[in-house]
Amino acid sequence: MSSDVAEPLEEMENLTYEEAQEEEEEDNISPTDLSELLKEGTKEAHDRAENTQFVKEFLKGRIKRELFKLGTVALYFTYSALEEEMERNKDHPAFAPLYFPAELHRAPALEQDLAYFYGEGWRGAVGCSEATRRYVERIRHVGRHRPELLAAHAYTRYMGDLSGGQVLRKVAQRALGLPASGEGLRFYAFDNVSSAQGFKQLYRARLNALELDPETKEEVVKEANRAFEFNMQVFEELDKIGALLTEETQDGGLPVHDGKGDVRKCPFYAAKSGGTGAPCGCPMALLQQPSAQVAIAVCVALLAVGLAAWYQM
């Protein structure tokens, strides 16, 4: 990291959760702050995302186990790409202040979740769906060619996971009858974040401290909206797959949260859909192939009566 960047970064690194929260409360928030631009500039996309069928059904506790597993697979490939690109750009001045591997990185937790759902041989049992592949390709492109936009993807993912993610954790645990000890839900556990609210304040302060010109800030907001679109495409794909699944009898499938009210309980952030070297390249789009649709329907039907079926491309 260059010396001209190191000094302001050191000052930001010394900012505690509590101090960041106090600074935001004491100082007037400027409409030109990147955090404010992102908040205001993604409202419409946020509203559309939280009203997708997948998210609404999830919040009502109507989530099928197999669909939840496929959502976890999508998360894994997404976070694998994102965190590899974050590692690549950890010293880039337009991203370095947002590099929190110990606090935020989700790939290791997702690996544990997939091992729980699919067994120790999970790497050979899962595949990257077409919608997830497009999302991953965009993250890769940004990380390698437009690292100043990487903040948009990190912001969209992690700030949401620290918000409504905790709501969805409770919904999934109850609806799917998952262990209270947390197996299958490690993704939602941020063990190194003592205060989610305080950490989000710190993250916003770091965003606002990035030295970006107005044009670049505008591009970051556009990229965040693009990230929302990719997430919605993943949701829509899961909806289509879900329509092929046989109905499952779930225990405790009552709604835990109706998706209304406090934005910190936002279902979009909670429901959206990580390890080095994880590939994401499926040879065909699952839902564009009628034969593949029939195959999935048959496999899931077998799963419902007790046989093992795996999601592969």
C-alpha positions, 0 to 999 in steps of 0.5 A: 500500500502506498504511503499516501494512502496508508496514513488515512487508512490507519486513522480509519482502522483505529476507529472503533464500532462505538466511535464510528456510531458516535461520529455518524450521530454527531456529524451531519450526514451529507447527501454526497456521502457514498453510503447515502448515495447507495442507500438512496440510489438503490431504494427502488431495486431494494423494494423490488428484490424484497418483493420477489416470490422467493423472498416472500415465501421464505419469510412466511416459512414456506421454504423447501429444504431442497430449495434452501440447499440450492440457495446455499449453493448459489451463495457459496459460488457468489461469495467464493468469487467475491472474497477472492476478488476482495483478496486480490484488491485488499491493498487497492486504495478504492477498496482497502478500507473495506477489507474485513476478512475475519469479520465478514468473509462467508466462504468458510461458513458456507463450506460447513453448511454445504458439508452438513447438507450434502455430506463430505463429498459436497464439492462433487455434488453441487454445481453453479447455476446459470443465474449464479454464473452470470453474477460470478462473472460480473464480480470477477470482471469488476475485481480484475478490471474495475476494482473501484466498483468492488465496494458496490458488491461488498456493500450489497452483500455484507450489509444485508447479511448483517441486517435481515440475515438474522431474521431469515436464520430463525425462519429457516431453522424453524421451517426446516427443523434445523439443529439449534446448535447452528448446523446448516446455518453457519452462513448467518453467524458472524462470530467476530462481529460483537455488534452488527449495528456498530459494525455497519456504522463503521463500514459506512464510515469507511465507505464515506472515507473512500477518496472517489470523485463524483463520477466514480461514486455514481458508477458505484451506485449503478454497480450496486443496482446491478448487484441487486439485479443479479440477486433477483435473477438468482431468486427468479431461477430458484422460484422456477426450480421450486415450481418443479419440486414436490410439496414437502411437509415442513414442521413449524412452517408458520411465518416468523416475520411478514417482511414489513417494517424495520429495514434492518429486518429486510427479507431481501438482505436476509434471503439472498443467496465463498473458498479459494479456487472454487469454480463456477462454470456450468455448461448449460442453463438448467432452466433452458433445457426441458430435459433438465427440468424433467430430470430435476423434477424426477430427482426431487420426487425421489428425494421426497420419498427418501432417496438421495438426489444432488443438484448437478449441471 
